[in-house]
Amino acid sequence: MSTEMLAMILAGGQGTRLGKLTKEIAKPAVPFGGRYRIIDFTLSNCVNSGIKHVGVVTQYQPLALNNHIGNGASWGLDGIDAGVTILHPYSSTDGEKWFEGTAHAIYQNISYIDQMDPQYVLILSGDHIYKMNYEAMLEEHIANGASLTVGVIEVPLKEASRFGIMNTDEHDQIIEFDEKPEEPKSNLASMGIYIFNWDSLRSVLMGSSSDEDHLLDFGKHVIPSYLEAGEKVYAYRFNGYWKDVGTIDSLWEASMEFIQLDNELSMRDKSWRMFSKNMISPPHFLTETASVAHSLIVDGCYVAGNIENSILSTNVEVKSGSTVKNSVIMPGAKIGRNVWIENAIIGENAIIGDDAVIYKENEIKVVGYSEVIGGKQDENQ
């Protein structure tokens, strides 16, 4: 088997900064936008870029993610000449193979990559919201004669210290990499998207396996190693919408931006569609007491309350007298009567009892999956 470029999606991170939302599922499986999960954006980008083989590396709480991806049919990755493979840690005669970092996760799956026999390997994170043409990035990688190309995006200089920062020459060849520098020299932040020539990366990973200092992480170890070795490392500039939804605040902010009809993701653009796996639900129903403004209401919803600037995911129920404002209600949640929800994220299948108040000034409130909230909450809880 041979393929020009194999995509490897790193989806094993715990995502602790999302608190209750990743207590029982991996971050890439967290619902987004009413009918998607976060990993749908990366998977859809692969398919739209003409990539036919994808490996998804999982580790932490993979059950929901495995069920969602299945055989890849929802993304057209179930054909004779296409496929998606879920890659778990495993035991062998060499011992257990838990993934200790992004590069280590690729090292542990060298056998799978060798089996696919790619010329290039595209490394992706499964927890970002964006649309990107990886084929265009590969074309630039080849044109530059690069060993490694890193996807980068300009960020405000005052925020650059939160990212891995690439310092480049006038041709965008990377000459220096700073991991979360206190005083950044540029504002080109790594997006965690890499194209490697597989023969070269394989040699580097295998060569480090016998060292005490393994190359565990792409940002901390592999990129600096490439630069020290004088390899040709280039930056690929991305100018579109890109959001790391790794915190409650950033997830809520991205959701509020998603509601906007003119949001930069252009979800109604049929030339770059986002695919997902969804159960078929009946059309949503608005009762005579319902009031809905500037909101996304997805299939299966029953609405008898007031909805303003919010997302109601599939099969959500909001009873009469209740108000949902500036909030995200994930699939299957039930909202009782006379409830007030504002600036909040309500997890899948949560139940909010009658007269509850989910709101605290200057804070995004979160209710976990299947969590039951009844009566009026103390705002300090």
N, C-alpha and C positions, 0 to 999 in steps of 0.2 A: 504494500500500500504506500502511496506517496501523495503528498499534498503540498502546495507551494507554501501556504502559511497556516499554521495551526494556532488557534486561540486557546489560551489557558486562563480561565477566570478564577481568581483567588476569592473564595467565598467562605473561608473557614474562620474568620475573625469573630470574636465574641461580641464586640460592639457594646462594651459595658457602659459607655456614655449615654446610651439610649435607655438605660435603667429597666423599668418594667417591660418595655416593648421588646427587649431581647433576652428576657429572663428564660424563656422556653423555646425561642426560635433564633436562628441565625439572622444577622442584620440584613443580608440580601433578600431574606424572605419577608421582611416587614412590608405591609401593604402601603401603597402610595397612590394618590390621585383617584381614589374611588374604585378602580377596577384593575389596578396593576400591583405588582410587587417590585421592589427596588431593582432586583436583578433583571427584570424584563427589559430595561433600557440597554444594558450591556449586551444581553442576548440578541435583542432586535438589531442593535448596531452591527453585530457580527453578521447576521443574516443579510441585512441591507448592504453590507460591504462585500458580499459575495463569498464570505467564509463559510465553508461547508462542514468543518470538523471543529468541535469545541470540547475541551475538557473543563469540567467544573470541580475545583478542589475544595472539598468541604472538610470540616472537622467538628466545630462546635454546634450542638443541637441541630443536626442536619435533616431531621425527619420531615418538617414542613417544606423545606427547600427541595428535598428529594421528591416529595409528592407533587410539588408544583411543576418541577421540570419534567418528571416522568420520562417518556421516551423522546421528548423534544418535538412532538408532533405539532404543538401550538406555534412553533417557530419554523416549521417545515424542515426540521433536522432529523426526520425519521426515514429519509429516503435511502435508496441503494448506495448512492454516492454522497451521503451526508450522515452526520450523527453527532449526538452529544453523549458524553461519558461522565458519570459521577465518580469522582476519585476520592476515596476515603483513606485515612491512615490504616495501616495493616501490619500484621506480625509476619515475620519471616525467620529464617535460620539466623539472621543477623540481629534479631530482637524486634521490639516494637518500633514502628516508624511514625511517631507523632511528629507533626510539622512544628518546627521551632522558629520559623520566620518565612518571609515571602520567597526568598531564594531557596531555602531549605525545602519548602513545599514542592518546588519544581525539581530539585535534586532527587527527592524521594519518588518522583513519578517519571524518572528518566526512561524506564522500561516502556511506559505507555507512549511517551513522545517518540522514542526510537521506533516503536511499532508503526506509528503514523508516518515516520520518515519525512518530516517537513524540511524545507530549505530555511524558512523563517519561523520564529515563534513570537506570537503577540501575547504579552502579559497584560492582564487587565484586572481591575478591582471590580467586585460585584456590588459595590455599595455607593455608586455615584449616579446622579441624574443628569443626563446629557444626550445629545445626538451627535455622532461623529462618524465620518467616513474613514475607516481604517485602511481602505484600499488606497486612498490618496496619500496617507501617511507612508504606506509601503512604497509607493512610487517615488516619493521624495527620499526615502531611505536608500533605495537602489540607485537613484540619480546621484546621491552624495557619496556612494561607495562606502557607506557607513557600516561599522560593526554593531553599533547600537544607536537607536534613535529614541529619544525621550519626548513624550507629549508634554507640552508646557502651556501654561496660560498666564497672562498678565494679571497680577493681583495688586490691590493698593499697597504701596510701599510700607505703610504703617502696619499692614497685616502680614507682610512677607516673612516675619520671624516665626510664623506658625507653620511654614512649609519648608520642604527641601527646595533650595533655590539654585538655579543654574546660571552661571556666569558664562557668557558666550563672546566670540569674536564677531566681526562684522558679517561673517558668513553663517552665523548661528551654529558654528562648531563649539561645543561645550569645552571650556578650558578649566573650569573649576566648579566644584559642587559643594555647597554648604548645607548641612542638615540643620534646619531651624536656627539660622544665625541670629545672634543678638543685634548685629548691625549689618543687615543685608546690603550687598553691593548691587543687586538688581531686583526686579520684581517678577522674574520668570519662575513661576512655581511649577514643580513637577506634579503631573496629574496621576502618577502611578500607572502610566501607560507606556509600555516599552516594546520595541521591535528589536529582536536579537537575530543575528545569523546563528542558526542552531549549532552548527559544528563548533563555532567559537565558544558559545555559552556552555555547551556540553563539556568542552575541554576544560574550561575554567572551573566549573562546578565539580567535575571529577578530580581535577588536580588539587582542589582544596579539601576534598573529603578526608584525606589522611592527615591533614594539619590539625593542630589543636585549635587554631582559630578558623573555624568553618566560615564560609561566606553564607551567612544565614539570611541576610536581608539585602534586597536590591539597593535601597537608598543608602544604607549605612556601609555596606561592604562591596557589593558588586560594581556599582557605578564608580566609586573611588578606585577600585582595583583596575577597571578598564582605563581610567584616566592616567593612573600611574604607569600602566603598561604602554601608554602612547597609542591606544586604539582610537579609531576615528568615531567620536561620539557627537551626535548632532541633536539639536533641539527641533522639534516640530511644533510650530505655533498654532494654537487653536483659538479661534476668536468667537466661538458661540457660547451658548448657555451651558454652564457646568456647575454642579452643586454637590459638595460633599455633605451628605445628610447624616453625619456621624454623631450629632448631638440633638437633644430635644428641640432646642431653639432653632437649629438649622433645618431640621425636618419640618417643623411647623412653618418656618419662613418659606421654605420651598413649596409647601402645600398652599400657602396663601398666594404665592406667585403663580402657582399652577391654575388657580381659579380664574386669573385674569384672561380675558378673551384674546388679548394680543400678547400673551406670554411668549418668550423667545423660543420655547420648545416647539411652537407651531404644531400642536397635536393633530390639527385637522389637515395637515399636509400629507396627502396620500402618496407622495413620492418617497417618503421615509416614515413608514408606518411603525407604530409600536405594537408589538404582539404580546399576548398574555394567555394564560389558561384560566378560563372562567366557566363556572357552571351556568347553565341557561336558567334565568329567573324570569318571572312574569314582569310586565311593564310596571313602573312605579305608579303609585296611586296617591293623589292629593285629595283630601276630604274638603268639605265646604268650610271647615275652620282653618285650613292650612294657609300659610302665607310664606311665600318663598321669594327671596330676592338675591341676585348675584351669587348664585350657588350652583354646585354640581350635584345633581340627584341621580343616582345610578339605579339600574334595574332592581326590581324586587322591593324597593322602599315603600313604606307606608307612612305618610306624613299628615298629621292632624295639627301640628304646632307651627311655630314661627321659625323660619330658617333664614339666616342672614350671613352672607359672605362665608359660607362653610361648604364642606364636602361630606355628603352622605354616601358611603360605600354601599355595595350590594347588600340587599336584605336588611336594611336598618329600619327600625320602627321608632317613630316619635309621636307620642300621644298628645292629646289636646291640652292647651294651656302651657305647654313647654316652649322654651326659647333656646335655640342653638345659634350662637353668634361667634364668628371668627374661630371656628373649630373644625376638627377633622374627626368624623365618626367612622371607625373602621367596620369591616363587614360583620353583619349579624348582631350588632349591638342593639339593645332595647332601651329606649328612653321612656320613662313613665309619664304621669300627668304632673303638670305644674312644676316642671324641672327647669332650672336655669343653668345653662352651660355656656361659658364664654372663655375664649383664649385657652382652649383645651384640646388634648388628643385622647380620644376614648378608644381603648383597645378592642380587638375582635371579640365578639360574643359577650361583651360586658353588659351588665344589667344595672341601670340607674333607676332606683326606686322613686316613687312619687315624692314630690316636694324637695328633692335633693338640690343642692347648689354646688356646682363644680366651677369655682372661680376664685382667683386670688389676684389682686392688683400686682402688675409688673412681674407676673410669673406665668409660665405655660404649665397648666395642670395636666397630669397624666393619670388615666385609669387603665390598669393592666388588662391583659386578655382574660376573659371570663370572670373578671373581678365583679363583685356585687357591692353596690353602694346604695344604702337606703337611708332616707331621712335627710335632714339638713346637716351638711358637713361643717365642722369647725374649720375656719379659713386657715388656721395655723397647722392643720394636719398635713 
